[in-house]
Each structure stands twice: as structure tokens, then as C-alpha cells.
Amino acid sequence: MSDPICPLCDRPIPANVKQSLHHLVPKLKGGKGGPTVLLHHICHREIHATLTEAELARDFHTITSLRAHPRLQKFISWVSKRPPGFLSKVPGRRRKTSRT
């Protein structure tokens, strides 16, 4: 049986690599029980470092839309050159939040 493929970066996800399920619509925005995708943990963390829950629910609730985001495109280009088991802190700055 072959390893599943991460739909964000198109690299295999070996069983011994950190992985996580991503709710395409965030649970807090009505996605509980909705579709999920299996991602590398590093890919999942980059999605949440880049986009807010509201942005994910409104504009980025498909793999196609996630892959089209400029920061995620740069991340995908960078991580696709790494081995499937590669772990790192999420590169780049975390998104700005508007907490007052």
C-alpha cells in the first residue's frame, strides 16, 4: 500500500511523519462534520499561520483556492524540495491579527 499524498504540496505522507486532518471549512465557522483532508503537519501549520478562520471559511475552503494563495504558493515551492519527513518551524512571519 502506498503512502497518501498531501494535497497541498503533492509529497507523500509516510506513516511515521507528523500529519493532521484539516477541516476545509473551520469547525468554528460551521465546518464540524464537514470535509477534511490529510496534510503534512508542516503544511497544515502554514495554512493556519497564513489565513484566519474567517478567511478560510469565506475564500479558502478548497485545496485549489489554498494552492492559489500567494504566500502558500511560495511555501509549496519551498517545501516541495524537502523530503516527505521534513519538519521545521513554519517559515516566514505569522499573519497579522486585528486584536484590539
Helices and strands as residue ranges (DSSP letters): E 19-23, G 27-29, E 36-40, H 41-50, H 53-58, H 63-68, H 70-79
